Amino acid sequence: MDKKKVGEILSAKRTGLGLSSEEMAQRIQCNRTTVERMENGTTTVMRTKLSRIAHAYEMGTKELAELCGYPVESLTADLNDAQITASVSDLEFLLTVARGLQTPMNLNVIRELLRRRQEK
């Protein structure tokens, strides 16, 4: 899909979330002009920031990768980009869950597990 179409989808997602470009920039931890450039199609979604951007727009990383035309099978989580804060008990919980899974957990799965754990 071309950059312009990706941008239109991202812009619609942000608007649907009721966020300004400044608020989205804060979620992504970038500046407002970066968000505007992604949304107007003048720049591509950076692959190294894919997980963070997907999370900010409340999309799956795989969904955004496919939208941008990145090969999904080659995606890897950039732990330096994770921005996840967890206690020792949270980490023990995640380790227990991970041991029971047949596939590796991505950052969105980890965030969702932590969110659900905090709601209990």
Phi and psi restraints in degrees (range 20) as a CNS / XPLOR table:
assign (resid 1 and name C) (resid 2 and name N)
       (resid 2 and name CA) (resid 2 and name C) 1.0 -77.7 20.0 2
assign (resid 2 and name N) (resid 2 and name CA)
       (resid 2 and name C) (resid 3 and name N) 1.0 161.0 20.0 2
assign (resid 2 and name C) (resid 3 and name N)
       (resid 3 and name CA) (resid 3 and name C) 1.0 -58.1 20.0 2
assign (resid 3 and name N) (resid 3 and name CA)
       (resid 3 and name C) (resid 4 and name N) 1.0 -37.7 20.0 2
assign (resid 3 and name C) (resid 4 and name N)
       (resid 4 and name CA) (resid 4 and name C) 1.0 -63.9 20.0 2
assign (resid 4 and name N) (resid 4 and name CA)
       (resid 4 and name C) (resid 5 and name N) 1.0 -44.5 20.0 2
assign (resid 4 and name C) (resid 5 and name N)
       (resid 5 and name CA) (resid 5 and name C) 1.0 -67.0 20.0 2
assign (resid 5 and name N) (resid 5 and name CA)
       (resid 5 and name C) (resid 6 and name N) 1.0 -42.1 20.0 2
assign (resid 5 and name C) (resid 6 and name N)
       (resid 6 and name CA) (resid 6 and name C) 1.0 -58.3 20.0 2
assign (resid 6 and name N) (resid 6 and name CA)
       (resid 6 and name C) (resid 7 and name N) 1.0 -45.3 20.0 2
assign (resid 6 and name C) (resid 7 and name N)
       (resid 7 and name CA) (resid 7 and name C) 1.0 -60.1 20.0 2
assign (resid 7 and name N) (resid 7 and name CA)
       (resid 7 and name C) (resid 8 and name N) 1.0 -41.7 20.0 2
assign (resid 7 and name C) (resid 8 and name N)
       (resid 8 and name CA) (resid 8 and name C) 1.0 -62.2 20.0 2
assign (resid 8 and name N) (resid 8 and name CA)
       (resid 8 and name C) (resid 9 and name N) 1.0 -40.2 20.0 2
assign (resid 8 and name C) (resid 9 and name N)
       (resid 9 and name CA) (resid 9 and name C) 1.0 -67.0 20.0 2
assign (resid 9 and name N) (resid 9 and name CA)
       (resid 9 and name C) (resid 10 and name N) 1.0 -44.7 20.0 2
assign (resid 9 and name C) (resid 10 and name N)
       (resid 10 and name CA) (resid 10 and name C) 1.0 -62.2 20.0 2
assign (resid 10 and name N) (resid 10 and name CA)
       (resid 10 and name C) (resid 11 and name N) 1.0 -42.5 20.0 2
assign (resid 10 and name C) (resid 11 and name N)
       (resid 11 and name CA) (resid 11 and name C) 1.0 -61.8 20.0 2
assign (resid 11 and name N) (resid 11 and name CA)
       (resid 11 and name C) (resid 12 and name N) 1.0 -43.2 20.0 2
assign (resid 11 and name C) (resid 12 and name N)
       (resid 12 and name CA) (resid 12 and name C) 1.0 -64.4 20.0 2
assign (resid 12 and name N) (resid 12 and name CA)
       (resid 12 and name C) (resid 13 and name N) 1.0 -39.6 20.0 2
assign (resid 12 and name C) (resid 13 and name N)
       (resid 13 and name CA) (resid 13 and name C) 1.0 -61.7 20.0 2
assign (resid 13 and name N) (resid 13 and name CA)
       (resid 13 and name C) (resid 14 and name N) 1.0 -48.1 20.0 2
assign (resid 13 and name C) (resid 14 and name N)
       (resid 14 and name CA) (resid 14 and name C) 1.0 -61.1 20.0 2
assign (resid 14 and name N) (resid 14 and name CA)
       (resid 14 and name C) (resid 15 and name N) 1.0 -45.1 20.0 2
assign (resid 14 and name C) (resid 15 and name N)
       (resid 15 and name CA) (resid 15 and name C) 1.0 -61.8 20.0 2
assign (resid 15 and name N) (resid 15 and name CA)
       (resid 15 and name C) (resid 16 and name N) 1.0 -41.7 20.0 2
assign (resid 15 and name C) (resid 16 and name N)
       (resid 16 and name CA) (resid 16 and name C) 1.0 -62.7 20.0 2
assign (resid 16 and name N) (resid 16 and name CA)
       (resid 16 and name C) (resid 17 and name N) 1.0 -29.7 20.0 2
assign (resid 16 and name C) (resid 17 and name N)
       (resid 17 and name CA) (resid 17 and name C) 1.0 -81.2 20.0 2
assign (resid 17 and name N) (resid 17 and name CA)
       (resid 17 and name C) (resid 18 and name N) 1.0 -7.6 20.0 2
assign (resid 17 and name C) (resid 18 and name N)
       (resid 18 and name CA) (resid 18 and name C) 1.0 73.9 20.0 2
assign (resid 18 and name N) (resid 18 and name CA)
       (resid 18 and name C) (resid 19 and name N) 1.0 30.0 20.0 2
assign (resid 18 and name C) (resid 19 and name N)
       (resid 19 and name CA) (resid 19 and name C) 1.0 -109.5 20.0 2
assign (resid 19 and name N) (resid 19 and name CA)
       (resid 19 and name C) (resid 20 and name N) 1.0 145.9 20.0 2
assign (resid 19 and name C) (resid 20 and name N)
       (resid 20 and name CA) (resid 20 and name C) 1.0 -81.3 20.0 2
assign (resid 20 and name N) (resid 20 and name CA)
       (resid 20 and name C) (resid 21 and name N) 1.0 167.6 20.0 2
assign (resid 20 and name C) (resid 21 and name N)
       (resid 21 and name CA) (resid 21 and name C) 1.0 -64.9 20.0 2
assign (resid 21 and name N) (resid 21 and name CA)
       (resid 21 and name C) (resid 22 and name N) 1.0 -31.0 20.0 2
assign (resid 21 and name C) (resid 22 and name N)
       (resid 22 and name CA) (resid 22 and name C) 1.0 -66.0 20.0 2
assign (resid 22 and name N) (resid 22 and name CA)
       (resid 22 and name C) (resid 23 and name N) 1.0 -43.3 20.0 2
assign (resid 22 and name C) (resid 23 and name N)
       (resid 23 and name CA) (resid 23 and name C) 1.0 -65.2 20.0 2
assign (resid 23 and name N) (resid 23 and name CA)
       (resid 23 and name C) (resid 24 and name N) 1.0 -39.5 20.0 2
assign (resid 23 and name C) (resid 24 and name N)
       (resid 24 and name CA) (resid 24 and name C) 1.0 -65.6 20.0 2
assign (resid 24 and name N) (resid 24 and name CA)
       (resid 24 and name C) (resid 25 and name N) 1.0 -39.4 20.0 2
assign (resid 24 and name C) (resid 25 and name N)
       (resid 25 and name CA) (resid 25 and name C) 1.0 -60.1 20.0 2
assign (resid 25 and name N) (resid 25 and name CA)
       (resid 25 and name C) (resid 26 and name N) 1.0 -40.3 20.0 2
assign (resid 25 and name C) (resid 26 and name N)
       (resid 26 and name CA) (resid 26 and name C) 1.0 -64.1 20.0 2
assign (resid 26 and name N) (resid 26 and name CA)
       (resid 26 and name C) (resid 27 and name N) 1.0 -39.9 20.0 2
assign (resid 26 and name C) (resid 27 and name N)
       (resid 27 and name CA) (resid 27 and name C) 1.0 -62.4 20.0 2
assign (resid 27 and name N) (resid 27 and name CA)
       (resid 27 and name C) (resid 28 and name N) 1.0 -41.8 20.0 2
assign (resid 27 and name C) (resid 28 and name N)
       (resid 28 and name CA) (resid 28 and name C) 1.0 -81.0 20.0 2
assign (resid 28 and name N) (resid 28 and name CA)
       (resid 28 and name C) (resid 29 and name N) 1.0 -20.9 20.0 2
assign (resid 28 and name C) (resid 29 and name N)
       (resid 29 and name CA) (resid 29 and name C) 1.0 68.8 20.0 2
assign (resid 29 and name N) (resid 29 and name CA)
       (resid 29 and name C) (resid 30 and name N) 1.0 53.0 20.0 2
assign (resid 29 and name C) (resid 30 and name N)
       (resid 30 and name CA) (resid 30 and name C) 1.0 -140.6 20.0 2
assign (resid 30 and name N) (resid 30 and name CA)
       (resid 30 and name C) (resid 31 and name N) 1.0 -173.0 20.0 2
assign (resid 30 and name C) (resid 31 and name N)
       (resid 31 and name CA) (resid 31 and name C) 1.0 -96.3 20.0 2
assign (resid 31 and name N) (resid 31 and name CA)
       (resid 31 and name C) (resid 32 and name N) 1.0 162.8 20.0 2
assign (resid 31 and name C) (resid 32 and name N)
       (resid 32 and name CA) (resid 32 and name C) 1.0 -58.3 20.0 2
assign (resid 32 and name N) (resid 32 and name CA)
       (resid 32 and name C) (resid 33 and name N) 1.0 -37.6 20.0 2
assign (resid 32 and name C) (resid 33 and name N)
       (resid 33 and name CA) (resid 33 and name C) 1.0 -66.0 20.0 2
assign (resid 33 and name N) (resid 33 and name CA)
       (resid 33 and name C) (resid 34 and name N) 1.0 -30.4 20.0 2
assign (resid 33 and name C) (resid 34 and name N)
       (resid 34 and name CA) (resid 34 and name C) 1.0 -64.1 20.0 2
assign (resid 34 and name N) (resid 34 and name CA)
       (resid 34 and name C) (resid 35 and name N) 1.0 -44.7 20.0 2
assign (resid 34 and name C) (resid 35 and name N)
       (resid 35 and name CA) (resid 35 and name C) 1.0 -61.0 20.0 2
assign (resid 35 and name N) (resid 35 and name CA)
       (resid 35 and name C) (resid 36 and name N) 1.0 -46.7 20.0 2
assign (resid 35 and name C) (resid 36 and name N)
       (resid 36 and name CA) (resid 36 and name C) 1.0 -62.2 20.0 2
assign (resid 36 and name N) (resid 36 and name CA)
       (resid 36 and name C) (resid 37 and name N) 1.0 -39.3 20.0 2
assign (resid 36 and name C) (resid 37 and name N)
       (resid 37 and name CA) (resid 37 and name C) 1.0 -66.6 20.0 2
assign (resid 37 and name N) (resid 37 and name CA)
       (resid 37 and name C) (resid 38 and name N) 1.0 -40.3 20.0 2
assign (resid 37 and name C) (resid 38 and name N)
       (resid 38 and name CA) (resid 38 and name C) 1.0 -63.2 20.0 2
assign (resid 38 and name N) (resid 38 and name CA)
       (resid 38 and name C) (resid 39 and name N) 1.0 -43.0 20.0 2
assign (resid 38 and name C) (resid 39 and name N)
       (resid 39 and name CA) (resid 39 and name C) 1.0 -75.5 20.0 2
assign (resid 39 and name N) (resid 39 and name CA)
       (resid 39 and name C) (resid 40 and name N) 1.0 -23.8 20.0 2
assign (resid 39 and name C) (resid 40 and name N)
       (resid 40 and name CA) (resid 40 and name C) 1.0 -98.4 20.0 2
assign (resid 40 and name N) (resid 40 and name CA)
       (resid 40 and name C) (resid 41 and name N) 1.0 2.7 20.0 2
assign (resid 40 and name C) (resid 41 and name N)
       (resid 41 and name CA) (resid 41 and name C) 1.0 82.1 20.0 2
assign (resid 41 and name N) (resid 41 and name CA)
       (resid 41 and name C) (resid 42 and name N) 1.0 14.9 20.0 2
assign (resid 41 and name C) (resid 42 and name N)
       (resid 42 and name CA) (resid 42 and name C) 1.0 -88.1 20.0 2
assign (resid 42 and name N) (resid 42 and name CA)
       (resid 42 and name C) (resid 43 and name N) 1.0 -11.1 20.0 2
assign (resid 42 and name C) (resid 43 and name N)
       (resid 43 and name CA) (resid 43 and name C) 1.0 -141.1 20.0 2
assign (resid 43 and name N) (resid 43 and name CA)
       (resid 43 and name C) (resid 44 and name N) 1.0 156.7 20.0 2
assign (resid 43 and name C) (resid 44 and name N)
       (resid 44 and name CA) (resid 44 and name C) 1.0 -89.0 20.0 2
assign (resid 44 and name N) (resid 44 and name CA)
       (resid 44 and name C) (resid 45 and name N) 1.0 159.2 20.0 2
assign (resid 44 and name C) (resid 45 and name N)
       (resid 45 and name CA) (resid 45 and name C) 1.0 -69.5 20.0 2
assign (resid 45 and name N) (resid 45 and name CA)
       (resid 45 and name C) (resid 46 and name N) 1.0 123.5 20.0 2
assign (resid 45 and name C) (resid 46 and name N)
       (resid 46 and name CA) (resid 46 and name C) 1.0 -68.6 20.0 2
assign (resid 46 and name N) (resid 46 and name CA)
       (resid 46 and name C) (resid 47 and name N) 1.0 126.1 20.0 2
assign (resid 46 and name C) (resid 47 and name N)
       (resid 47 and name CA) (resid 47 and name C) 1.0 -61.1 20.0 2
assign (resid 47 and name N) (resid 47 and name CA)
       (resid 47 and name C) (resid 48 and name N) 1.0 -34.5 20.0 2
assign (resid 47 and name C) (resid 48 and name N)
       (resid 48 and name CA) (resid 48 and name C) 1.0 -70.0 20.0 2
assign (resid 48 and name N) (resid 48 and name CA)
       (resid 48 and name C) (resid 49 and name N) 1.0 -18.0 20.0 2
assign (resid 48 and name C) (resid 49 and name N)
       (resid 49 and name CA) (resid 49 and name C) 1.0 -111.0 20.0 2
assign (resid 49 and name N) (resid 49 and name CA)
       (resid 49 and name C) (resid 50 and name N) 1.0 13.5 20.0 2
assign (resid 49 and name C) (resid 50 and name N)
       (resid 50 and name CA) (resid 50 and name C) 1.0 -55.6 20.0 2
assign (resid 50 and name N) (resid 50 and name CA)
       (resid 50 and name C) (resid 51 and name N) 1.0 -47.5 20.0 2
assign (resid 50 and name C) (resid 51 and name N)
       (resid 51 and name CA) (resid 51 and name C) 1.0 -63.3 20.0 2
assign (resid 51 and name N) (resid 51 and name CA)
       (resid 51 and name C) (resid 52 and name N) 1.0 -44.7 20.0 2
assign (resid 51 and name C) (resid 52 and name N)
       (resid 52 and name CA) (resid 52 and name C) 1.0 -64.1 20.0 2
assign (resid 52 and name N) (resid 52 and name CA)
       (resid 52 and name C) (resid 53 and name N) 1.0 -43.3 20.0 2
assign (resid 52 and name C) (resid 53 and name N)
       (resid 53 and name CA) (resid 53 and name C) 1.0 -66.7 20.0 2
assign (resid 53 and name N) (resid 53 and name CA)
       (resid 53 and name C) (resid 54 and name N) 1.0 -44.1 20.0 2
assign (resid 53 and name C) (resid 54 and name N)
       (resid 54 and name CA) (resid 54 and name C) 1.0 -60.0 20.0 2
assign (resid 54 and name N) (resid 54 and name CA)
       (resid 54 and name C) (resid 55 and name N) 1.0 -45.0 20.0 2
assign (resid 54 and name C) (resid 55 and name N)
       (resid 55 and name CA) (resid 55 and name C) 1.0 -61.8 20.0 2
assign (resid 55 and name N) (resid 55 and name CA)
       (resid 55 and name C) (resid 56 and name N) 1.0 -42.3 20.0 2
assign (resid 55 and name C) (resid 56 and name N)
       (resid 56 and name CA) (resid 56 and name C) 1.0 -62.6 20.0 2
assign (resid 56 and name N) (resid 56 and name CA)
       (resid 56 and name C) (resid 57 and name N) 1.0 -38.1 20.0 2
assign (resid 56 and name C) (resid 57 and name N)
       (resid 57 and name CA) (resid 57 and name C) 1.0 -88.8 20.0 2
assign (resid 57 and name N) (resid 57 and name CA)
       (resid 57 and name C) (resid 58 and name N) 1.0 5.3 20.0 2
assign (resid 57 and name C) (resid 58 and name N)
       (resid 58 and name CA) (resid 58 and name C) 1.0 56.0 20.0 2
assign (resid 58 and name N) (resid 58 and name CA)
       (resid 58 and name C) (resid 59 and name N) 1.0 48.7 20.0 2
assign (resid 58 and name C) (resid 59 and name N)
       (resid 59 and name CA) (resid 59 and name C) 1.0 -122.6 20.0 2
assign (resid 59 and name N) (resid 59 and name CA)
       (resid 59 and name C) (resid 60 and name N) 1.0 162.3 20.0 2
assign (resid 59 and name C) (resid 60 and name N)
       (resid 60 and name CA) (resid 60 and name C) 1.0 -77.3 20.0 2
assign (resid 60 and name N) (resid 60 and name CA)
       (resid 60 and name C) (resid 61 and name N) 1.0 148.5 20.0 2
assign (resid 60 and name C) (resid 61 and name N)
       (resid 61 and name CA) (resid 61 and name C) 1.0 -61.1 20.0 2
assign (resid 61 and name N) (resid 61 and name CA)
       (resid 61 and name C) (resid 62 and name N) 1.0 -41.5 20.0 2
assign (resid 61 and name C) (resid 62 and name N)
       (resid 62 and name CA) (resid 62 and name C) 1.0 -62.5 20.0 2
assign (resid 62 and name N) (resid 62 and name CA)
       (resid 62 and name C) (resid 63 and name N) 1.0 -43.0 20.0 2
assign (resid 62 and name C) (resid 63 and name N)
       (resid 63 and name CA) (resid 63 and name C) 1.0 -59.0 20.0 2
assign (resid 63 and name N) (resid 63 and name CA)
       (resid 63 and name C) (resid 64 and name N) 1.0 -46.6 20.0 2
assign (resid 63 and name C) (resid 64 and name N)
       (resid 64 and name CA) (resid 64 and name C) 1.0 -67.9 20.0 2
assign (resid 64 and name N) (resid 64 and name CA)
       (resid 64 and name C) (resid 65 and name N) 1.0 -39.9 20.0 2
assign (resid 64 and name C) (resid 65 and name N)
       (resid 65 and name CA) (resid 65 and name C) 1.0 -60.4 20.0 2
assign (resid 65 and name N) (resid 65 and name CA)
       (resid 65 and name C) (resid 66 and name N) 1.0 -45.4 20.0 2
assign (resid 65 and name C) (resid 66 and name N)
       (resid 66 and name CA) (resid 66 and name C) 1.0 -64.1 20.0 2
assign (resid 66 and name N) (resid 66 and name CA)
       (resid 66 and name C) (resid 67 and name N) 1.0 -40.7 20.0 2
assign (resid 66 and name C) (resid 67 and name N)
       (resid 67 and name CA) (resid 67 and name C) 1.0 -59.6 20.0 2
assign (resid 67 and name N) (resid 67 and name CA)
       (resid 67 and name C) (resid 68 and name N) 1.0 -40.8 20.0 2
assign (resid 67 and name C) (resid 68 and name N)
       (resid 68 and name CA) (resid 68 and name C) 1.0 -82.1 20.0 2
assign (resid 68 and name N) (resid 68 and name CA)
       (resid 68 and name C) (resid 69 and name N) 1.0 -8.3 20.0 2
assign (resid 68 and name C) (resid 69 and name N)
       (resid 69 and name CA) (resid 69 and name C) 1.0 84.2 20.0 2
assign (resid 69 and name N) (resid 69 and name CA)
       (resid 69 and name C) (resid 70 and name N) 1.0 17.4 20.0 2
assign (resid 69 and name C) (resid 70 and name N)
       (resid 70 and name CA) (resid 70 and name C) 1.0 -82.6 20.0 2
assign (resid 70 and name N) (resid 70 and name CA)
       (resid 70 and name C) (resid 71 and name N) 1.0 140.7 20.0 2
assign (resid 70 and name C) (resid 71 and name N)
       (resid 71 and name CA) (resid 71 and name C) 1.0 -67.7 20.0 2
assign (resid 71 and name N) (resid 71 and name CA)
       (resid 71 and name C) (resid 72 and name N) 1.0 116.6 20.0 2
assign (resid 71 and name C) (resid 72 and name N)
       (resid 72 and name CA) (resid 72 and name C) 1.0 -64.3 20.0 2
assign (resid 72 and name N) (resid 72 and name CA)
       (resid 72 and name C) (resid 73 and name N) 1.0 -35.8 20.0 2
assign (resid 72 and name C) (resid 73 and name N)
       (resid 73 and name CA) (resid 73 and name C) 1.0 -66.4 20.0 2
assign (resid 73 and name N) (resid 73 and name CA)
       (resid 73 and name C) (resid 74 and name N) 1.0 -16.0 20.0 2
assign (resid 73 and name C) (resid 74 and name N)
       (resid 74 and name CA) (resid 74 and name C) 1.0 -101.7 20.0 2
assign (resid 74 and name N) (resid 74 and name CA)
       (resid 74 and name C) (resid 75 and name N) 1.0 6.5 20.0 2
assign (resid 74 and name C) (resid 75 and name N)
       (resid 75 and name CA) (resid 75 and name C) 1.0 -71.2 20.0 2
assign (resid 75 and name N) (resid 75 and name CA)
       (resid 75 and name C) (resid 76 and name N) 1.0 138.5 20.0 2
assign (resid 75 and name C) (resid 76 and name N)
       (resid 76 and name CA) (resid 76 and name C) 1.0 -133.2 20.0 2
assign (resid 76 and name N) (resid 76 and name CA)
       (resid 76 and name C) (resid 77 and name N) 1.0 150.3 20.0 2
assign (resid 76 and name C) (resid 77 and name N)
       (resid 77 and name CA) (resid 77 and name C) 1.0 -79.4 20.0 2
assign (resid 77 and name N) (resid 77 and name CA)
       (resid 77 and name C) (resid 78 and name N) 1.0 131.1 20.0 2
assign (resid 77 and name C) (resid 78 and name N)
       (resid 78 and name CA) (resid 78 and name C) 1.0 -94.1 20.0 2
assign (resid 78 and name N) (resid 78 and name CA)
       (resid 78 and name C) (resid 79 and name N) 1.0 100.6 20.0 2
assign (resid 78 and name C) (resid 79 and name N)
       (resid 79 and name CA) (resid 79 and name C) 1.0 -65.6 20.0 2
assign (resid 79 and name N) (resid 79 and name CA)
       (resid 79 and name C) (resid 80 and name N) 1.0 -24.7 20.0 2
assign (resid 79 and name C) (resid 80 and name N)
       (resid 80 and name CA) (resid 80 and name C) 1.0 -68.3 20.0 2
assign (resid 80 and name N) (resid 80 and name CA)
       (resid 80 and name C) (resid 81 and name N) 1.0 -20.7 20.0 2
assign (resid 80 and name C) (resid 81 and name N)
       (resid 81 and name CA) (resid 81 and name C) 1.0 -99.2 20.0 2
assign (resid 81 and name N) (resid 81 and name CA)
       (resid 81 and name C) (resid 82 and name N) 1.0 2.0 20.0 2
assign (resid 81 and name C) (resid 82 and name N)
       (resid 82 and name CA) (resid 82 and name C) 1.0 -68.0 20.0 2
assign (resid 82 and name N) (resid 82 and name CA)
       (resid 82 and name C) (resid 83 and name N) 1.0 -41.0 20.0 2
assign (resid 82 and name C) (resid 83 and name N)
       (resid 83 and name CA) (resid 83 and name C) 1.0 54.3 20.0 2
assign (resid 83 and name N) (resid 83 and name CA)
       (resid 83 and name C) (resid 84 and name N) 1.0 44.9 20.0 2
assign (resid 83 and name C) (resid 84 and name N)
       (resid 84 and name CA) (resid 84 and name C) 1.0 -110.5 20.0 2
assign (resid 84 and name N) (resid 84 and name CA)
       (resid 84 and name C) (resid 85 and name N) 1.0 129.3 20.0 2
assign (resid 84 and name C) (resid 85 and name N)
       (resid 85 and name CA) (resid 85 and name C) 1.0 -109.8 20.0 2
assign (resid 85 and name N) (resid 85 and name CA)
       (resid 85 and name C) (resid 86 and name N) 1.0 126.4 20.0 2
assign (resid 85 and name C) (resid 86 and name N)
       (resid 86 and name CA) (resid 86 and name C) 1.0 -143.0 20.0 2
assign (resid 86 and name N) (resid 86 and name CA)
       (resid 86 and name C) (resid 87 and name N) 1.0 145.1 20.0 2
assign (resid 86 and name C) (resid 87 and name N)
       (resid 87 and name CA) (resid 87 and name C) 1.0 -80.8 20.0 2
assign (resid 87 and name N) (resid 87 and name CA)
       (resid 87 and name C) (resid 88 and name N) 1.0 171.7 20.0 2
assign (resid 87 and name C) (resid 88 and name N)
       (resid 88 and name CA) (resid 88 and name C) 1.0 -60.6 20.0 2
assign (resid 88 and name N) (resid 88 and name CA)
       (resid 88 and name C) (resid 89 and name N) 1.0 -42.6 20.0 2
assign (resid 88 and name C) (resid 89 and name N)
       (resid 89 and name CA) (resid 89 and name C) 1.0 -64.7 20.0 2
assign (resid 89 and name N) (resid 89 and name CA)
       (resid 89 and name C) (resid 90 and name N) 1.0 -35.4 20.0 2
assign (resid 89 and name C) (resid 90 and name N)
       (resid 90 and name CA) (resid 90 and name C) 1.0 -63.7 20.0 2
assign (resid 90 and name N) (resid 90 and name CA)
       (resid 90 and name C) (resid 91 and name N) 1.0 -42.3 20.0 2
assign (resid 90 and name C) (resid 91 and name N)
       (resid 91 and name CA) (resid 91 and name C) 1.0 -66.0 20.0 2
assign (resid 91 and name N) (resid 91 and name CA)
       (resid 91 and name C) (resid 92 and name N) 1.0 -38.9 20.0 2
assign (resid 91 and name C) (resid 92 and name N)
       (resid 92 and name CA) (resid 92 and name C) 1.0 -63.3 20.0 2
assign (resid 92 and name N) (resid 92 and name CA)
       (resid 92 and name C) (resid 93 and name N) 1.0 -41.7 20.0 2
assign (resid 92 and name C) (resid 93 and name N)
       (resid 93 and name CA) (resid 93 and name C) 1.0 -60.2 20.0 2
assign (resid 93 and name N) (resid 93 and name CA)
       (resid 93 and name C) (resid 94 and name N) 1.0 -48.0 20.0 2
assign (resid 93 and name C) (resid 94 and name N)
       (resid 94 and name CA) (resid 94 and name C) 1.0 -61.7 20.0 2
assign (resid 94 and name N) (resid 94 and name CA)
       (resid 94 and name C) (resid 95 and name N) 1.0 -39.6 20.0 2
assign (resid 94 and name C) (resid 95 and name N)
       (resid 95 and name CA) (resid 95 and name C) 1.0 -62.9 20.0 2
assign (resid 95 and name N) (resid 95 and name CA)
       (resid 95 and name C) (resid 96 and name N) 1.0 -42.0 20.0 2
assign (resid 95 and name C) (resid 96 and name N)
       (resid 96 and name CA) (resid 96 and name C) 1.0 -62.1 20.0 2
assign (resid 96 and name N) (resid 96 and name CA)
       (resid 96 and name C) (resid 97 and name N) 1.0 -45.2 20.0 2
assign (resid 96 and name C) (resid 97 and name N)
       (resid 97 and name CA) (resid 97 and name C) 1.0 -63.9 20.0 2
assign (resid 97 and name N) (resid 97 and name CA)
       (resid 97 and name C) (resid 98 and name N) 1.0 -44.6 20.0 2
assign (resid 97 and name C) (resid 98 and name N)
       (resid 98 and name CA) (resid 98 and name C) 1.0 -61.2 20.0 2
assign (resid 98 and name N) (resid 98 and name CA)
       (resid 98 and name C) (resid 99 and name N) 1.0 -37.1 20.0 2
assign (resid 98 and name C) (resid 99 and name N)
       (resid 99 and name CA) (resid 99 and name C) 1.0 -63.1 20.0 2
assign (resid 99 and name N) (resid 99 and name CA)
       (resid 99 and name C) (resid 100 and name N) 1.0 -28.7 20.0 2
assign (resid 99 and name C) (resid 100 and name N)
       (resid 100 and name CA) (resid 100 and name C) 1.0 -87.0 20.0 2
assign (resid 100 and name N) (resid 100 and name CA)
       (resid 100 and name C) (resid 101 and name N) 1.0 -6.0 20.0 2
assign (resid 100 and name C) (resid 101 and name N)
       (resid 101 and name CA) (resid 101 and name C) 1.0 -92.8 20.0 2
assign (resid 101 and name N) (resid 101 and name CA)
       (resid 101 and name C) (resid 102 and name N) 1.0 150.9 20.0 2
assign (resid 101 and name C) (resid 102 and name N)
       (resid 102 and name CA) (resid 102 and name C) 1.0 -89.2 20.0 2
assign (resid 102 and name N) (resid 102 and name CA)
       (resid 102 and name C) (resid 103 and name N) 1.0 -17.5 20.0 2
assign (resid 102 and name C) (resid 103 and name N)
       (resid 103 and name CA) (resid 103 and name C) 1.0 -124.0 20.0 2
assign (resid 103 and name N) (resid 103 and name CA)
       (resid 103 and name C) (resid 104 and name N) 1.0 153.7 20.0 2
assign (resid 103 and name C) (resid 104 and name N)
       (resid 104 and name CA) (resid 104 and name C) 1.0 -66.7 20.0 2
assign (resid 104 and name N) (resid 104 and name CA)
       (resid 104 and name C) (resid 105 and name N) 1.0 149.9 20.0 2
assign (resid 104 and name C) (resid 105 and name N)
       (resid 105 and name CA) (resid 105 and name C) 1.0 -85.0 20.0 2
assign (resid 105 and name N) (resid 105 and name CA)
       (resid 105 and name C) (resid 106 and name N) 1.0 137.4 20.0 2
assign (resid 105 and name C) (resid 106 and name N)
       (resid 106 and name CA) (resid 106 and name C) 1.0 -95.1 20.0 2
assign (resid 106 and name N) (resid 106 and name CA)
       (resid 106 and name C) (resid 107 and name N) 1.0 175.2 20.0 2
assign (resid 106 and name C) (resid 107 and name N)
       (resid 107 and name CA) (resid 107 and name C) 1.0 -62.6 20.0 2
assign (resid 107 and name N) (resid 107 and name CA)
       (resid 107 and name C) (resid 108 and name N) 1.0 -35.7 20.0 2
assign (resid 107 and name C) (resid 108 and name N)
       (resid 108 and name CA) (resid 108 and name C) 1.0 -66.5 20.0 2
assign (resid 108 and name N) (resid 108 and name CA)
       (resid 108 and name C) (resid 109 and name N) 1.0 -37.4 20.0 2
assign (resid 108 and name C) (resid 109 and name N)
       (resid 109 and name CA) (resid 109 and name C) 1.0 -64.9 20.0 2
assign (resid 109 and name N) (resid 109 and name CA)
       (resid 109 and name C) (resid 110 and name N) 1.0 -43.4 20.0 2
assign (resid 109 and name C) (resid 110 and name N)
       (resid 110 and name CA) (resid 110 and name C) 1.0 -61.5 20.0 2
assign (resid 110 and name N) (resid 110 and name CA)
       (resid 110 and name C) (resid 111 and name N) 1.0 -45.9 20.0 2
assign (resid 110 and name C) (resid 111 and name N)
       (resid 111 and name CA) (resid 111 and name C) 1.0 -60.4 20.0 2
assign (resid 111 and name N) (resid 111 and name CA)
       (resid 111 and name C) (resid 112 and name N) 1.0 -43.3 20.0 2
assign (resid 111 and name C) (resid 112 and name N)
       (resid 112 and name CA) (resid 112 and name C) 1.0 -65.1 20.0 2
assign (resid 112 and name N) (resid 112 and name CA)
       (resid 112 and name C) (resid 113 and name N) 1.0 -41.9 20.0 2
assign (resid 112 and name C) (resid 113 and name N)
       (resid 113 and name CA) (resid 113 and name C) 1.0 -61.3 20.0 2
assign (resid 113 and name N) (resid 113 and name CA)
       (resid 113 and name C) (resid 114 and name N) 1.0 -43.7 20.0 2
assign (resid 113 and name C) (resid 114 and name N)
       (resid 114 and name CA) (resid 114 and name C) 1.0 -65.5 20.0 2
assign (resid 114 and name N) (resid 114 and name CA)
       (resid 114 and name C) (resid 115 and name N) 1.0 -39.7 20.0 2
assign (resid 114 and name C) (resid 115 and name N)
       (resid 115 and name CA) (resid 115 and name C) 1.0 -61.6 20.0 2
assign (resid 115 and name N) (resid 115 and name CA)
       (resid 115 and name C) (resid 116 and name N) 1.0 -47.9 20.0 2
assign (resid 115 and name C) (resid 116 and name N)
       (resid 116 and name CA) (resid 116 and name C) 1.0 -62.7 20.0 2
assign (resid 116 and name N) (resid 116 and name CA)
       (resid 116 and name C) (resid 117 and name N) 1.0 -38.8 20.0 2
assign (resid 116 and name C) (resid 117 and name N)
       (resid 117 and name CA) (resid 117 and name C) 1.0 -64.1 20.0 2
assign (resid 117 and name N) (resid 117 and name CA)
       (resid 117 and name C) (resid 118 and name N) 1.0 -39.9 20.0 2
assign (resid 117 and name C) (resid 118 and name N)
       (resid 118 and name CA) (resid 118 and name C) 1.0 -68.7 20.0 2
assign (resid 118 and name N) (resid 118 and name CA)
       (resid 118 and name C) (resid 119 and name N) 1.0 -27.8 20.0 2
assign (resid 118 and name C) (resid 119 and name N)
       (resid 119 and name CA) (resid 119 and name C) 1.0 -73.3 20.0 2
assign (resid 119 and name N) (resid 119 and name CA)
       (resid 119 and name C) (resid 120 and name N) 1.0 -21.4 20.0 2
